[in-house]
Amino acid sequence: MTSRILHISGDYPDPIEPFKTPVIKSFLDLTEDDFDHRVVSINRRTPSPSALFEGFAPRSDRKGPVHRVQTFERGVALEYLAPPSGIFHRTMLERLGEYLAELIRSQSEPPHLLVGHKLTIEGIAVAKASALTGIPYALTIQGNTDRRILKARPDLGKNFRTIYQNAQMVCTFTPIARGAIEAMLGKRKDGIHLIPCPTELDQIIEPHITGGDIISVFHLKNHKVKNLDGLASAARLLARDAGKRSIAILGGGSEAELAKCKTIAADASQIRFDGPVDRDAMQKRMNGACALVVPSRAESFGLVFVEALFAGLPIIYPKGTAIDGYFDALPFAQGVDAGSPEAIAEAMQRAVDEEESMKRALHDWQKSGALEQFTRRAIAQNYSAALSAAVPG
């Protein structure tokens, strides 16, 4: 019998918010032959005062936190009401958990396992639904959001620790997130499964010495979190040090976003904005470059760095976030302090000066089989095994 799994995620593309990141969807797509995946895709909305009052009225007199539901191919999308800035954070999410329990009870074939795709948000709702239905749950740790909320809400620390420790299975995308969660909430008897995010760009391309430009890849609307101002400051330092290569920003955006980015990068003569690159052409574009630099202030995973390594391109990534911990001591993967333009500039200069040796080392590493863990095939196998272990026998 195929196990039925109900995923609760605020990061799943749905009819209400279709342009969310496809990472969680990719995990489900990769393992759809092994499980019957269903999804409750959640979207938070700020309520009016009267609507918020309804959420605290006696059970028989209120609608609960959900005010809009729309079905789609893999399940239901819903909007739930909750105030901004974490006000009534636990209360409103437990109300959502009550709604989920009612939804589950209404199904002729209830799921065997619930999965909450963030500890500090979906995890609260899933744990409540689990307590009401008796169905066990698993969790995905998402580094950015979970670490931020855990630090911001020490008053909920005991509750988060209980949810985390009582999960049948916990997985996360990055070593840095796993280490941070274990430091804050303790180690689990069964540990945390480390499973990277999948990409369709997982064909290995041999590195080539091109003397090409340095590239950075992001949508221009995200320039603040991607630290364009820090990159521009680093480029200005390179200009004083006779920087040798241009820095091409690859990514689309509106005219207003482009104008804003050009203002930020003013006087950084190496930086140019090349617009979006089609996914089918991205590996070739990466293979022709010198290095990838994305010194983000925060990243849940940083899939672009893994895509670059598949494409034979050395990377410069932010320490303490993103893929930090996967590539320690490897010469073609430089971790930098995203808050230090000097460190970013030094890494870019080194990537230019040592392009040949870095790409030779990357070539050897590609041949070693170390990239296998990042292939869709390996990710599918590991995620399927983790879910299978969490489903009750």
Secondary structure, 3 states (H helix, E strand, C coil): CCEEEEEEECCCCCCCCCCCCCHHHHHHHHCCCCEEEEEEEEEEECCCHHHHHHHHCCHHHCCCCEEEEEEECCEEEEEEECCCCCCCHHHHHHHHHHHHHHHHHCCCCCCCEEEECCCCCHHHHHHHHHHHHCCCEEEEECHHHHHHHHHHCHHHHHHHHHHHHHCCCEEECCHHHHHHHHHHHCCCCCCCEECCCCCCCCCCCCCCCCCCCEEEECCHHHCCCCCHHHHHHHHHHHHHCCCCCCEEEECCCCHHHHHHHHHHCCCCCCEEEEECCCHHHHHHHHHCCCEEECCCCCCCCCHHHHHHHHCCCCEEEECCCCCCCCCCCCCCEEEECCCCHHHHHHHHHHHHHCHHHHHHHHHHHHHCCHHHHHCHHHHHHHHHHHHHHHCCC
